[in-house]
Amino acid sequence: MNGHLPLPTLLSHALVAFTIEFDNESERQITHWTTRHGSKSGRRQGVWLVSLAMWANCMQFLDDEGITVRELERRARTKTNLNGMQRWGNIMVAPDPADPRPKPPRSAWLVRVTPAGRQAQDVWRPLFGVIENRWRERFGEPEIDALRESLWAVASQFDVELPDCLPILGYGLFSRGPEHEQPAEHRRKSGAGSDLPLSALLSRVLLAFAIEFERESGLSFAISANILRVLDENGVRVRDLPLLSGVSKEAISMAIGFLRKKRLVEVAAENPASRFKAVRLTARGCEAKVRYLETLAAIEKRWSTRFGKDAISALRAALEPLVGEPTAEKSPLFRGLEPYPDGWRAAVPRLNTLPHYPMVLHRGGYPDGS
């Protein structure tokens, strides 16, 4: 990449930083509980804490009257974790009382927001503007305007309207676009994407890149960009992977399991005298890593032709000053990632880098798979 960070890495770091800052603020304001921390009052009140993605793929579309599961997925253009969101106190999912069928399909069931979920909605809704205004103060008004415009210059050329967030990753950690593509005349239009949150613009462009990559690769972009990228034939300690990749132990475990099944990695003791496990690329794994890097460069070059060299150059120029050198010590993005003292991120090891592709899992939609 001629010494530059790949375009999807720039997009990912910006999106993950925005999301973490959003999540930290929502955690401070929402009455909630988590697996580790209980609730603010010491009892399980409010909702179980989830990330920005769960607003974008579920909560933003709901009200007291409810909509069907089918309609929710149509509007969101991606699936949500219905069972989780119900278990965590955000929504209720049940057959429509007005449906005369004795056993209506689940797609016809109604999804309604709970009282606790409504309170969470009231916190989430204005936060997109709050965090974007912080970025304008931190990075500059013209800089964020340029970022929005450059993102929309690319996203407005897509043939399909993509979701406002990255999809929840399933088996193999593959990204998936909308199952039912909306006709172009029904797609939301905006001269500068002004009606979309900054996180949605970042998500759409990044998801489009990932989908294109996965059409040409036998591996998901999430696994390739986060895990395969940091491995080699000499071996990397399993315990070091969260620090190197920026994603959680749980996400790494899922990725390593898939890579082992494909015989791309081996996991064994670092050496006969060591108690540490290490992950090594097999010969097939080394070839897969080379293909990942080649495909990454080829798609970015292709995008310059498809969307315009000036458009891609402008997008890079808007992202590179924000990302800087992608470590906690040198990246400007980390200035806004200090967790509140009573937040859950204050009680876990701090990130040294951000994911090269968000690992949005069913666990709550956090961008690092937490």
MIDORO-163826 format. One record per residue (C-alpha): residue number from 1; residue in three letters; x, y, z. Coordinates in nm, 4 decimals, always signed. Layout:
# residues N
ATOM|k|r|c1|c2|c3
ATOM|NUM|ala|X|Y|Z
...
END
This chain:
# residues 370
ATOM|k|r|c1|c2|c3
ATOM|1|met|+0.0000|+0.0000|+0.0000
ATOM|2|asn|+0.3001|+0.2316|-0.0617
ATOM|3|gly|+0.3432|+0.3000|+0.3071
ATOM|4|his|-0.0198|+0.4081|+0.3527
ATOM|5|leu|-0.2735|+0.2370|+0.5728
ATOM|6|pro|-0.5314|+0.0516|+0.3608
ATOM|7|leu|-0.8511|+0.2481|+0.3020
ATOM|8|pro|-1.0697|+0.0019|+0.4999
ATOM|9|thr|-0.8311|+0.0313|+0.7966
ATOM|10|leu|-0.8769|+0.4093|+0.7974
ATOM|11|leu|-1.2536|+0.3671|+0.7753
ATOM|12|ser|-1.2563|+0.1028|+1.0479
ATOM|13|his|-1.0486|+0.3026|+1.2950
ATOM|14|ala|-1.2709|+0.6079|+1.2510
ATOM|15|leu|-1.5904|+0.4030|+1.2851
ATOM|16|val|-1.4691|+0.2088|+1.5896
ATOM|17|ala|-1.3507|+0.5275|+1.7625
ATOM|18|phe|-1.6845|+0.6998|+1.6996
ATOM|19|thr|-1.8695|+0.3924|+1.8272
ATOM|20|ile|-1.6655|+0.3556|+2.1467
ATOM|21|glu|-1.7069|+0.7249|+2.2270
ATOM|22|phe|-2.0817|+0.6916|+2.1594
ATOM|23|asp|-2.1046|+0.3769|+2.3735
ATOM|24|asn|-1.9129|+0.5317|+2.6636
ATOM|25|glu|-2.1521|+0.8259|+2.6718
ATOM|26|ser|-2.4633|+0.6113|+2.6395
ATOM|27|glu|-2.3380|+0.3885|+2.9225
ATOM|28|arg|-2.3060|+0.6964|+3.1446
ATOM|29|gln|-2.6639|+0.8066|+3.0772
ATOM|30|ile|-2.8698|+0.4875|+3.0359
ATOM|31|thr|-3.0054|+0.2975|+3.3352
ATOM|32|his|-2.8488|-0.0394|+3.2679
ATOM|33|trp|-2.6796|-0.3516|+3.3881
ATOM|34|thr|-2.4006|-0.5640|+3.2419
ATOM|35|thr|-2.2635|-0.9114|+3.3024
ATOM|36|arg|-1.9742|-0.7736|+3.5069
ATOM|37|his|-2.1062|-0.4589|+3.6611
ATOM|38|gly|-2.4743|-0.5003|+3.7490
ATOM|39|ser|-2.6678|-0.1729|+3.7383
ATOM|40|lys|-2.5956|+0.1731|+3.8687
ATOM|41|ser|-2.8267|+0.1101|+4.1636
ATOM|42|gly|-2.6858|-0.2343|+4.2407
ATOM|43|arg|-2.9961|-0.4094|+4.1034
ATOM|44|arg|-3.0854|-0.5190|+3.7550
ATOM|45|gln|-3.2780|-0.2154|+3.6413
ATOM|46|gly|-3.3172|-0.0738|+3.2935
ATOM|47|val|-3.1630|-0.2653|+3.0020
ATOM|48|trp|-2.8585|-0.4814|+2.9513
ATOM|49|leu|-2.5999|-0.2574|+2.7908
ATOM|50|val|-2.5499|-0.2883|+2.4143
ATOM|51|ser|-2.3545|-0.1002|+2.1491
ATOM|52|leu|-2.4433|+0.1502|+1.8775
ATOM|53|ala|-2.5055|-0.1246|+1.6201
ATOM|54|met|-2.8112|-0.2430|+1.8116
ATOM|55|trp|-2.9665|+0.1017|+1.7774
ATOM|56|ala|-2.8895|+0.1041|+1.4055
ATOM|57|asn|-3.0202|-0.2467|+1.3278
ATOM|58|cys|-3.3152|-0.2486|+1.5673
ATOM|59|met|-3.4064|+0.0246|+1.8145
ATOM|60|gln|-3.4211|+0.3226|+1.5777
ATOM|61|phe|-3.7180|+0.1678|+1.3955
ATOM|62|leu|-3.9383|+0.0777|+1.6931
ATOM|63|asp|-4.2195|+0.2447|+1.8833
ATOM|64|asp|-4.4991|+0.1441|+2.1206
ATOM|65|glu|-4.7239|+0.0167|+1.8396
ATOM|66|gly|-4.4583|-0.2128|+1.6994
ATOM|67|ile|-4.3747|-0.3480|+1.3556
ATOM|68|thr|-4.3403|-0.7000|+1.2252
ATOM|69|val|-4.0118|-0.8856|+1.2293
ATOM|70|arg|-4.0207|-0.8855|+0.8496
ATOM|71|glu|-4.0700|-0.5094|+0.8341
ATOM|72|leu|-3.7939|-0.4469|+1.0883
ATOM|73|glu|-3.5443|-0.6409|+0.8770
ATOM|74|arg|-3.6633|-0.4603|+0.5624
ATOM|75|arg|-3.6123|-0.1187|+0.7180
ATOM|76|ala|-3.2809|-0.2066|+0.8824
ATOM|77|arg|-3.1539|-0.3866|+0.5700
ATOM|78|thr|-2.9840|-0.6342|+0.8029
ATOM|79|lys|-3.0759|-0.8732|+1.0806
ATOM|80|thr|-3.0674|-0.7940|+1.4511
ATOM|81|asn|-3.0324|-1.0221|+1.7535
ATOM|82|leu|-3.4021|-1.0419|+1.8381
ATOM|83|asn|-3.3621|-1.3066|+2.1076
ATOM|84|gly|-3.0866|-1.1092|+2.2750
ATOM|85|met|-3.2605|-0.7735|+2.2559
ATOM|86|gln|-3.5701|-0.9294|+2.4113
ATOM|87|arg|-3.3718|-1.1093|+2.6816
ATOM|88|trp|-3.1843|-0.7882|+2.7599
ATOM|89|gly|-3.5032|-0.5930|+2.8219
ATOM|90|asn|-3.5057|-0.3660|+2.5161
ATOM|91|ile|-3.7941|-0.5156|+2.3169
ATOM|92|met|-4.0920|-0.7486|+2.3290
ATOM|93|val|-4.1525|-0.9974|+2.0449
ATOM|94|ala|-4.4882|-1.1765|+2.0268
ATOM|95|pro|-4.7618|-1.2760|+1.7787
ATOM|96|asp|-4.9853|-0.9916|+1.6632
ATOM|97|pro|-5.3143|-1.0164|+1.8593
ATOM|98|ala|-5.4975|-0.9039|+1.5439
ATOM|99|asp|-5.3523|-1.1903|+1.3359
ATOM|100|pro|-5.6278|-1.4555|+1.2967
ATOM|101|arg|-5.3884|-1.7392|+1.2194
ATOM|102|pro|-5.3414|-1.9921|+1.5024
ATOM|103|lys|-4.9656|-2.0130|+1.4433
ATOM|104|pro|-4.8421|-1.7139|+1.2451
ATOM|105|pro|-4.4812|-1.7330|+1.1216
ATOM|106|arg|-4.2255|-1.5536|+1.3342
ATOM|107|ser|-4.1679|-1.3050|+1.0510
ATOM|108|ala|-4.5237|-1.1800|+1.1153
ATOM|109|trp|-4.4757|-1.1351|+1.4902
ATOM|110|leu|-4.4746|-0.7829|+1.6302
ATOM|111|val|-4.1641|-0.6193|+1.7753
ATOM|112|arg|-4.2369|-0.3501|+2.0331
ATOM|113|val|-4.0092|-0.1404|+2.2487
ATOM|114|thr|-4.0285|-0.1885|+2.6277
ATOM|115|pro|-4.0546|+0.1039|+2.8719
ATOM|116|ala|-3.6866|+0.0552|+2.9613
ATOM|117|gly|-3.6000|+0.0344|+2.5920
ATOM|118|arg|-3.7865|+0.3602|+2.5318
ATOM|119|gln|-3.5740|+0.5316|+2.7948
ATOM|120|ala|-3.2633|+0.3987|+2.6212
ATOM|121|gln|-3.3951|+0.5302|+2.2878
ATOM|122|asp|-3.4294|+0.8767|+2.4398
ATOM|123|val|-3.0602|+0.8672|+2.5304
ATOM|124|trp|-2.9350|+0.7168|+2.2034
ATOM|125|arg|-3.1285|+0.9363|+1.9618
ATOM|126|pro|-2.9456|+1.2691|+2.0162
ATOM|127|leu|-2.6034|+1.1129|+2.0847
ATOM|128|phe|-2.5055|+1.0913|+1.7169
ATOM|129|gly|-2.5150|+1.4687|+1.6976
ATOM|130|val|-2.3430|+1.5051|+2.0341
ATOM|131|ile|-2.0456|+1.2880|+1.9362
ATOM|132|glu|-2.0173|+1.4413|+1.5908
ATOM|133|asn|-2.0104|+1.7891|+1.7486
ATOM|134|arg|-1.7294|+1.6713|+1.9762
ATOM|135|trp|-1.5384|+1.5606|+1.6682
ATOM|136|arg|-1.5989|+1.8996|+1.5074
ATOM|137|glu|-1.4535|+2.0710|+1.8127
ATOM|138|arg|-1.1638|+1.8267|+1.8354
ATOM|139|phe|-1.0684|+1.7877|+1.4690
ATOM|140|gly|-1.2162|+2.1005|+1.3105
ATOM|141|glu|-1.5438|+2.1943|+1.1450
ATOM|142|pro|-1.4057|+2.1982|+0.7874
ATOM|143|glu|-1.2326|+1.8637|+0.8437
ATOM|144|ile|-1.5505|+1.6830|+0.9487
ATOM|145|asp|-1.7489|+1.8488|+0.6692
ATOM|146|ala|-1.4851|+1.7227|+0.4250
ATOM|147|leu|-1.5070|+1.3732|+0.5744
ATOM|148|arg|-1.8854|+1.3615|+0.5386
ATOM|149|glu|-1.8728|+1.4916|+0.1826
ATOM|150|ser|-1.6007|+1.2470|+0.0766
ATOM|151|leu|-1.7870|+0.9530|+0.2297
ATOM|152|trp|-2.1091|+1.0496|+0.0559
ATOM|153|ala|-1.9271|+1.0999|-0.2750
ATOM|154|val|-1.8523|+0.7262|-0.2657
ATOM|155|ala|-2.1633|+0.5922|-0.0870
ATOM|156|ser|-2.4028|+0.7796|-0.3163
ATOM|157|gln|-2.2701|+0.5758|-0.6109
ATOM|158|phe|-2.3577|+0.2354|-0.4628
ATOM|159|asp|-2.6218|+0.0351|-0.6497
ATOM|160|val|-2.7715|-0.0935|-0.3244
ATOM|161|glu|-2.8643|+0.0957|-0.0100
ATOM|162|leu|-2.6584|-0.0648|+0.2623
ATOM|163|pro|-2.7389|-0.0753|+0.6367
ATOM|164|asp|-2.6543|+0.2106|+0.8730
ATOM|165|cys|-2.4206|-0.0240|+1.0620
ATOM|166|leu|-2.2064|-0.3269|+0.9987
ATOM|167|pro|-2.3944|-0.6588|+1.0178
ATOM|168|ile|-2.3678|-0.8972|+1.3086
ATOM|169|leu|-2.1064|-1.1513|+1.2015
ATOM|170|gly|-2.2156|-1.5137|+1.1921
ATOM|171|tyr|-2.0325|-1.8366|+1.1148
ATOM|172|gly|-1.6986|-1.7674|+0.9523
ATOM|173|leu|-1.7387|-1.4010|+1.0525
ATOM|174|phe|-1.8548|-1.3095|+0.7033
ATOM|175|ser|-2.0224|-0.9766|+0.6346
ATOM|176|arg|-2.3516|-0.9792|+0.4498
ATOM|177|gly|-2.5404|-0.7064|+0.2711
ATOM|178|pro|-2.9199|-0.6703|+0.2502
ATOM|179|glu|-3.0991|-0.9917|+0.1582
ATOM|180|his|-3.3626|-0.7953|-0.0348
ATOM|181|glu|-3.2148|-0.5098|-0.2336
ATOM|182|gln|-3.4268|-0.1963|-0.2397
ATOM|183|pro|-3.4990|-0.0467|-0.5830
ATOM|184|ala|-3.2952|+0.2629|-0.6547
ATOM|185|glu|-3.6007|+0.4900|-0.6599
ATOM|186|his|-3.6844|+0.3912|-0.3003
ATOM|187|arg|-3.3384|+0.4562|-0.1630
ATOM|188|arg|-3.2777|+0.7454|+0.0712
ATOM|189|lys|-3.1104|+1.0318|-0.1119
ATOM|190|ser|-2.9256|+1.3337|+0.0193
ATOM|191|gly|-2.7104|+1.5929|-0.1512
ATOM|192|ala|-2.4311|+1.5451|+0.1015
ATOM|193|gly|-2.5572|+1.2561|+0.3100
ATOM|194|ser|-2.6681|+1.5193|+0.5615
ATOM|195|asp|-2.9528|+1.3049|+0.6945
ATOM|196|leu|-2.7210|+1.0175|+0.7841
ATOM|197|pro|-2.5133|+0.9911|+1.1022
ATOM|198|leu|-2.1389|+0.9969|+1.0460
ATOM|199|ser|-2.1214|+0.6395|+1.1747
ATOM|200|ala|-2.3716|+0.5289|+0.9076
ATOM|201|leu|-2.1673|+0.6857|+0.6275
ATOM|202|leu|-1.8504|+0.5183|+0.7548
ATOM|203|ser|-2.0333|+0.1851|+0.7913
ATOM|204|arg|-2.1780|+0.1852|+0.4408
ATOM|205|val|-1.8472|+0.2520|+0.2672
ATOM|206|leu|-1.6607|+0.0011|+0.4839
ATOM|207|leu|-1.9250|-0.2687|+0.4375
ATOM|208|ala|-1.9186|-0.2230|+0.0603
ATOM|209|phe|-1.5426|-0.2848|+0.0638
ATOM|210|ala|-1.5806|-0.5945|+0.2831
ATOM|211|ile|-1.8549|-0.7430|+0.0634
ATOM|212|glu|-1.6424|-0.6959|-0.2472
ATOM|213|phe|-1.3424|-0.8543|-0.0747
ATOM|214|glu|-1.5422|-1.1563|+0.0379
ATOM|215|arg|-1.6756|-1.2194|-0.3125
ATOM|216|glu|-1.3160|-1.2872|-0.4148
ATOM|217|ser|-1.1865|-1.4575|-0.1008
ATOM|218|gly|-1.2571|-1.7780|+0.0834
ATOM|219|leu|-1.2081|-1.5925|+0.4113
ATOM|220|ser|-1.4073|-1.3158|+0.5735
ATOM|221|phe|-1.2651|-0.9671|+0.5772
ATOM|222|ala|-1.3010|-0.9605|+0.9574
ATOM|223|ile|-1.0720|-1.2623|+1.0001
ATOM|224|ser|-0.8298|-1.1502|+0.7289
ATOM|225|ala|-0.7875|-0.7901|+0.8434
ATOM|226|asn|-0.7749|-0.8559|+1.2164
ATOM|227|ile|-0.6200|-1.1993|+1.2661
ATOM|228|leu|-0.4496|-1.3249|+0.9503
ATOM|229|arg|-0.2783|-0.9864|+0.9155
ATOM|230|val|-0.0860|-1.0179|+1.2448
ATOM|231|leu|+0.0121|-1.3862|+1.2136
ATOM|232|asp|+0.3217|-1.5381|+1.0551
ATOM|233|glu|+0.4916|-1.8762|+1.0190
ATOM|234|asn|+0.7058|-1.8190|+1.3285
ATOM|235|gly|+0.4109|-1.7968|+1.5628
ATOM|236|val|+0.2395|-1.5337|+1.7754
ATOM|237|arg|+0.1373|-1.5940|+2.1352
ATOM|238|val|-0.2384|-1.6312|+2.1722
ATOM|239|arg|-0.2309|-1.3999|+2.4738
ATOM|240|asp|-0.0755|-1.1229|+2.2585
ATOM|241|leu|-0.3419|-1.1274|+1.9885
ATOM|242|pro|-0.5902|-0.8902|+2.1597
ATOM|243|leu|-0.3177|-0.6257|+2.1946
ATOM|244|leu|-0.1990|-0.6715|+1.8352
ATOM|245|ser|-0.5402|-0.6878|+1.6696
ATOM|246|gly|-0.7548|-0.4617|+1.8881
ATOM|247|val|-1.0313|-0.7227|+1.9174
ATOM|248|ser|-1.1539|-0.9253|+2.2122
ATOM|249|lys|-1.0432|-1.2716|+2.3226
ATOM|250|glu|-1.3890|-1.4057|+2.2374
ATOM|251|ala|-1.3713|-1.2739|+1.8793
ATOM|252|ile|-1.0178|-1.4087|+1.8398
ATOM|253|ser|-1.1265|-1.7516|+1.9612
ATOM|254|met|-1.4008|-1.7640|+1.6970
ATOM|255|ala|-1.1573|-1.6575|+1.4240
ATOM|256|ile|-0.8824|-1.9024|+1.5258
ATOM|257|gly|-1.1341|-2.1854|+1.5374
ATOM|258|phe|-1.2374|-2.1145|+1.1787
ATOM|259|leu|-0.8760|-2.0813|+1.0605
ATOM|260|arg|-0.7835|-2.4125|+1.2228
ATOM|261|lys|-1.0761|-2.5829|+1.0526
ATOM|262|lys|-0.9495|-2.4534|+0.7184
ATOM|263|arg|-0.5970|-2.5756|+0.8093
ATOM|264|leu|-0.4575|-2.2242|+0.7755
ATOM|265|val|-0.3113|-2.2111|+1.1275
ATOM|266|glu|-0.1736|-2.4425|+1.3930
ATOM|267|val|-0.2001|-2.3803|+1.7662
ATOM|268|ala|+0.0628|-2.5388|+1.9887
ATOM|269|ala|+0.3031|-2.4623|+2.2705
ATOM|270|glu|+0.5401|-2.1789|+2.1809
ATOM|271|asn|+0.8291|-2.4188|+2.2408
ATOM|272|pro|+0.8738|-2.7402|+2.4416
ATOM|273|ala|+0.9678|-2.5452|+2.7555
ATOM|274|ser|+0.6982|-2.2788|+2.7282
ATOM|275|arg|+0.3585|-2.2719|+2.8964
ATOM|276|phe|+0.2283|-2.0247|+2.6371
ATOM|277|lys|+0.0288|-2.1265|+2.3307
ATOM|278|ala|+0.1226|-1.9766|+1.9957
ATOM|279|val|-0.0597|-1.9533|+1.6628
ATOM|280|arg|+0.1422|-2.0209|+1.3496
ATOM|281|leu|+0.0443|-1.9860|+0.9866
ATOM|282|thr|+0.0678|-2.3066|+0.7867
ATOM|283|ala|+0.1947|-2.2977|+0.4285
ATOM|284|arg|-0.1670|-2.2577|+0.3180
ATOM|285|gly|-0.2088|-1.9814|+0.5732
ATOM|286|cys|+0.0922|-1.7923|+0.4369
ATOM|287|glu|-0.0579|-1.8131|+0.0886
ATOM|288|ala|-0.3901|-1.6876|+0.2233
ATOM|289|lys|-0.2176|-1.3896|+0.3847
ATOM|290|val|-0.0492|-1.2985|+0.0564
ATOM|291|arg|-0.3858|-1.3220|-0.1236
ATOM|292|tyr|-0.5435|-1.0995|+0.1424
ATOM|293|leu|-0.2839|-0.8274|+0.0898
ATOM|294|glu|-0.3043|-0.8525|-0.2886
ATOM|295|thr|-0.6837|-0.8411|-0.2912
ATOM|296|leu|-0.6849|-0.5473|-0.0509
ATOM|297|ala|-0.4627|-0.3430|-0.2827
ATOM|298|ala|-0.6480|-0.4543|-0.5964
ATOM|299|ile|-0.9886|-0.3453|-0.4655
ATOM|300|glu|-0.8663|-0.0038|-0.3570
ATOM|301|lys|-0.7126|+0.0468|-0.7017
ATOM|302|arg|-1.0392|-0.0698|-0.8607
ATOM|303|trp|-1.2368|+0.1742|-0.6474
ATOM|304|ser|-1.0255|+0.4615|-0.7799
ATOM|305|thr|-1.1435|+0.3685|-1.1276
ATOM|306|arg|-1.5056|+0.2980|-1.0356
ATOM|307|phe|-1.5786|+0.5874|-0.8005
ATOM|308|gly|-1.3174|+0.8303|-0.9284
ATOM|309|lys|-0.9552|+0.8800|-0.8357
ATOM|310|asp|-1.0325|+1.2236|-0.6924
ATOM|311|ala|-1.3136|+1.0823|-0.4750
ATOM|312|ile|-1.0924|+0.8117|-0.3218
ATOM|313|ser|-0.8027|+1.0535|-0.2778
ATOM|314|ala|-1.0342|+1.3011|-0.1026
ATOM|315|leu|-1.1623|+1.0258|+0.1265
ATOM|316|arg|-0.8075|+0.9272|+0.2189
ATOM|317|ala|-0.7126|+1.2891|+0.2735
ATOM|318|ala|-1.0056|+1.3327|+0.5128
ATOM|319|leu|-0.9360|+1.0141|+0.7099
ATOM|320|glu|-0.5573|+1.0090|+0.7399
ATOM|321|pro|-0.5200|+1.3119|+0.9744
ATOM|322|leu|-0.7869|+1.1693|+1.2071
ATOM|323|val|-0.6281|+0.8242|+1.2256
ATOM|324|gly|-0.2633|+0.9320|+1.2240
ATOM|325|glu|-0.0296|+0.6559|+1.3346
ATOM|326|pro|-0.2714|+0.3877|+1.4553
ATOM|327|thr|-0.1631|+0.3402|+1.8163
ATOM|328|ala|-0.3009|+0.4712|+2.1444
ATOM|329|glu|+0.0022|+0.6980|+2.1904
ATOM|330|lys|-0.0041|+0.8573|+1.8450
ATOM|331|ser|-0.3528|+0.8399|+1.6940
ATOM|332|pro|-0.5704|+1.1522|+1.7438
ATOM|333|leu|-0.8739|+0.9230|+1.7589
ATOM|334|phe|-0.7713|+0.7993|+2.1035
ATOM|335|arg|-0.8199|+1.1459|+2.2537
ATOM|336|gly|-1.1899|+1.0760|+2.2860
ATOM|337|leu|-1.1678|+0.7147|+2.4032
ATOM|338|glu|-1.0916|+0.7649|+2.7714
ATOM|339|pro|-1.3698|+0.5731|+2.9491
ATOM|340|tyr|-1.5646|+0.7166|+3.2387
ATOM|341|pro|-1.4230|+0.5859|+3.5719
ATOM|342|asp|-1.7296|+0.3710|+3.6419
ATOM|343|gly|-1.7630|+0.2452|+3.2833
ATOM|344|trp|-1.6948|-0.1171|+3.1956
ATOM|345|arg|-1.4061|-0.0262|+2.9649
ATOM|346|ala|-1.2261|+0.1344|+3.2601
ATOM|347|ala|-1.2099|-0.2097|+3.4244
ATOM|348|val|-1.0556|-0.3996|+3.1298
ATOM|349|pro|-0.7162|-0.3707|+2.9558
ATOM|350|arg|-0.7048|-0.0614|+2.7405
ATOM|351|leu|-0.6841|-0.0844|+2.3646
ATOM|352|asn|-0.3447|-0.0183|+2.2120
ATOM|353|thr|-0.4825|-0.0180|+1.8586
ATOM|354|leu|-0.8251|-0.0315|+1.6976
ATOM|355|pro|-0.9608|-0.3177|+1.4859
ATOM|356|his|-0.8826|-0.3135|+1.1156
ATOM|357|tyr|-1.2439|-0.4250|+1.0694
ATOM|358|pro|-1.5141|-0.4086|+1.3388
ATOM|359|met|-1.5976|-0.7462|+1.4949
ATOM|360|val|-1.9708|-0.6927|+1.5558
ATOM|361|leu|-2.0938|-1.0063|+1.7324
ATOM|362|his|-2.4272|-1.1242|+1.8711
ATOM|363|arg|-2.2997|-1.0520|+2.2227
ATOM|364|gly|-2.4154|-0.6893|+2.2083
ATOM|365|gly|-2.2754|-0.5480|+1.8869
ATOM|366|tyr|-1.9552|-0.3981|+2.0293
ATOM|367|pro|-1.7068|-0.3111|+1.7520
ATOM|368|asp|-1.4177|-0.5047|+1.9072
ATOM|369|gly|-1.6263|-0.8145|+1.9808
ATOM|370|ser|-1.6391|-0.7477|+2.3573
END
